[in-house]
Amino acid sequence: MTSKNISVTEDIYELLSKMKLKGESFSDTIRRLARRRSLADCAGLWSEVSEGEMDAFRESVRELRRRTGESLREQAIENR
């Protein structure tokens, strides 16, 4: 396979470096990030998660929503 050199700014290089998976080349990382995904690609991603873990996740989301709502209400009151 032929290759091309590209120039990226240092901040983009740092971002790509942080997004690289173990054993992945920069080309692999860019390919993975640039690939368009369909909703069907997500099917089964959480199939190995136990019902207990899902319950804990749902409860965490509910708590986060509750706290976010409270914070937004407090900010609205302060901004009156």
Secondary structure, 3 states (H helix, E strand, C coil): CCCCCCCCCHHHHHHHHHHCCCCCCHHHHHHHHHCCCCHHHHCCCCCCCCHHHHHHHHHHHHHHHHHHHHHHHHHHHHCC
